[in-house]
Structures are given as structure tokens and as C-alpha cells.
Amino acid sequence: MGQFERVAHRRAKRCIRVTNGEGRPIAGARLQLKQINHEFLFGCGAFDINEYFATEDPKRKAFLQERINIWTDLYNYGTLPFYLGQYEPIEGAPLWQSRMAAAKFLQSKGIAVKGHPLCWHTACADWLMEYDNATILDKQLRRIERDVTQFKGIIDMWDVINEVVIMPDFDKYDNAITRICKEYGRVNLIKKVFDEAKDANPEATLLLNDFNTSVAYEILIDGALQAGAPIDVIGIQSHQHQGYWGAEKLHRVLERYEQFGKPIHFTENTFVSGDLIPPHIVDLNDFQVKEWPSTPEGEERQMQQTEEMYRILFEHPLVEAVTGWDFADGMWLGAPSGVIHKDNSLKPVYRRLKELIKGEWWTETEICTDENGYAEAEGFKGDYVVQMDDCCAAFRLTDKETDIIEIKLV
């Protein structure tokens, strides 16, 4: 099998025509072709970036700036938090400023942004429970309209509703979203929130997201699509605090969800580099420990398992994105689940991911124009610059849209 045969669908070959500022072809020239971004979305939770714009502590800000520099050196896709209980702790006073600043910062770096989530029973706002169910539903829909509209053009991707499989049966504590899911039903609620989000931003990419990969999720997706819910992407979580799924399970899950013909995003991925959560723990939130250290053996395991999973996902034609959930150790559950340590030092998994994303799956090469200024550009799909001496031009290498890409070097 050739070097790129397994990932041929991630690559493109296009004819380019290179001209100078006067429109004349640049003949017989050697040009540097350099990739600057992937079309595939390699992502991570961007919670530290949101915190940077929310904090006023100079020391904390400096620490987070160092962390952000490491983050942006690897990823091209970030997930920002929009949990209603945290985003709008007081009704009518959403804390939008830090999210907007973080989203604009990421956008300025050429990094795609997703908001997570617009509707979820966990981390919901307590003030919603003061209302009857009809009012709760209306306020939930108005929240979606407000936030999707406000961030349009900056955040154009949303986890619309999260973990609906268990939503009406959730009994850890009373909450407004479980109440309305019980009354209106899973599929009906999905349809309403997706319709609202699509009306607010018809160009947005909208995800249904769940950790439950059983047949119950398949049935739910099928029912929602049959009802006409405008679901663009199927989101799959894989928090592997109790052990790695393994290649066999991963392939099995992919085979089952490819039946819908929709793009698939692995939205929340976690590998721990320390002890695993015991198998008898059903709800991971019930696992509470004072210290959860990373170990050298665990870091080697984390690196190997992450690489295997990323390779499988990158090779699958329907997968468009994969997001590591925790950037640094000690975040959700206090787990050693990041790609860096708490002190910002790099873990082996970070280095291996960079070798893949910015190395093996990255294109930097030299191309030569013929006597008419034509050349062939081939590489991994994404954004590129062509450079000759001090002149350069940008273009996007993707599936064929036109016969020839015109590039003017100035």
C-alpha cells in the first residue's frame, strides 16, 4: 500500500496557473508550496482561552497566555463553553463578552469555533425552574435564537442539544430541560431546538451530540431525521476514563453510524495517563479522588492509544473532526487527561499529535511551473501559500471545483 493510500480522500491534486502582478505567466519558476491549515478539524476544548479573556488576574493571564500559545501551535478547531447555568447565571445577563473575545481571537488565527451546548439538562440554569414547562420551552428557544444570532459569522457551528438519550430519564436532580423533554418527547424537542437554530443561522453547522453509542442513539437519530430535524452532523463522545475503546469497537461504532450518510464528529475524546476509573462506576461524575496523578507508563499508553484512534478516524471518509476534550491535566474530574501537564509542560501525546498533524499529514514541498506558468499542486486538503522569493499568494486546496486555480504572485 502506498504512503498515502489509506488517506487518499484527505488529499487533493489541482492544476494551478501562476502569474505576476501584471497577469503574465511565471514560467520555469521554482515555488515553495506550504500548508498553513487543514481542512480536517483537529480540535480541543478551548476553555482555557475563554478563561484568559474572563480573568483579570495578571499572573493567571500570563500563565494562560503560555498555555494558549501551545494550544494554537497544534489545533485548528476549538470548542467554547455555553452551559446555560454558567453562561447566564442570572436571567437576562449572559456572560457573552469573554466568549465573544475568545471566539474572535480563535477566528483571527484561522481556527474554527464551535459553541457547546445550546440545550442540555446538566449545567442548566436554576432560574428556569421557576417557570411552567411551556414557558421553559419558550425561553430555551429564545436563548437559542439570541446566541446563534449574536455569534453568527464568528461561531457557525453548534452542539445544539446534548445527551438526549438519557435526558427524560435523568434523575440525579430536578432540572428544567429534563422536565420539558419528558413532556414534549425526545424527538419533538430535538426538532424544535434544531429548527430554531437553523432559522437563526441557516448557514450554521448543527450537531446532535451524545455519549450513548447504543442502538438507542441510532433510533433517536433516525426518528429525528424522519421528523425533519435539520441535523447536519452526528456527534459522538468517547470519554475513555475507564479504558480505551480499542480499534475493534471504534470500527464497529463507525460502521453503525455511517448508515445515516451524515458527517461524523468525534466531539469529546478523553484518554487518561494515570489509573483508570473502576468498571463498577456507572456515572463518571461519581468518581471523586483527591489526587489523580499522571504516570510515565500511563503517558506512554495515552500516546499510543490516541495515535491509533486518530489514525482510524482520519482514515474514515465520513469523519470530519476529532476533538480532545481536556487540553491540560486536572480539568474534568481532575483526571490526568490532557495533552499537557498542569504546569504547561508537554506530554508525549502532544508531541505525537504534532508529528501527525503538522508532520505526516502536512504538506510542504517545491513545485515548478512550465513555460506557460502551469504547475501541479498536490497535498493534504486545506489552506496553502505559494511563495517565490518575497512574493506569495494564498489558495485553498480541496476537492475539484474549477479546472484551474489562478494564483497571482505579488
HELIX and SHEET records of a PDB file:
HELIX    1   1 GLU A    5  ARG A   10  5                                   6    
HELIX    2   2 PHE A   47  ALA A   54  1                                   8    
HELIX    3   3 PRO A   58  THR A   72  1                                  15    
HELIX    4   4 LEU A   84  TYR A   87  1                                   4    
HELIX    5   5 TRP A   96  SER A  108  1                                  13    
HELIX    6   6 ASP A  126  GLU A  130  5                                   5    
HELIX    7   7 ASN A  133  GLN A  150  1                                  18    
HELIX    8   8 MET A  167  ASP A  169  5                                   3    
HELIX    9   9 ALA A  176  TYR A  184  1                                   9    
HELIX   10  10 ARG A  186  ALA A  200  1                                  15    
HELIX   11  11 VAL A  215  GLN A  226  1                                  12    
HELIX   12  12 ALA A  247  TYR A  257  1                                  11    
HELIX   13  13 GLU A  258  PHE A  260  5                                   3    
HELIX   14  14 LEU A  284  ASP A  286  5                                   3    
HELIX   15  15 PRO A  296  GLU A  315  1                                  20    
HELIX   16  16 TRP A  332  GLY A  334  5                                   3    
HELIX   17  17 PRO A  348  GLU A  355  1                                   8    
HELIX   18  18 LEU A  356  GLU A  360  3                                   5    
SHEET    1   A 3 TYR A 374  PHE A 380  0                                        
SHEET    2   A 3 ARG A  11  THR A  19 -1                                        
SHEET    3   A 3 ILE A 404  LYS A 408  1                                        
SHEET    1   B 4 GLU A 364  CYS A 368  0                                        
SHEET    2   B 4 ARG A  30  HIS A  38 -1                                        
SHEET    3   B 4 GLY A 382  MET A 388 -1                                        
SHEET    4   B 4 CYS A 391  LEU A 397 -1                                        
SHEET    1   C 8 ALA A 112  HIS A 116  0                                        
SHEET    2   C 8 TYR A  77  PRO A  81  1                                        
SHEET    3   C 8 LEU A  41  GLY A  45  1                                        
SHEET    4   C 8 VAL A 319  GLY A 324  1                                        
SHEET    5   C 8 ILE A 264  PHE A 271  1                                        
SHEET    6   C 8 VAL A 233  GLN A 240  1                                        
SHEET    7   C 8 THR A 205  ASP A 210  1                                        
SHEET    8   C 8 MET A 157  ASN A 162  1                                        
END                                                                             
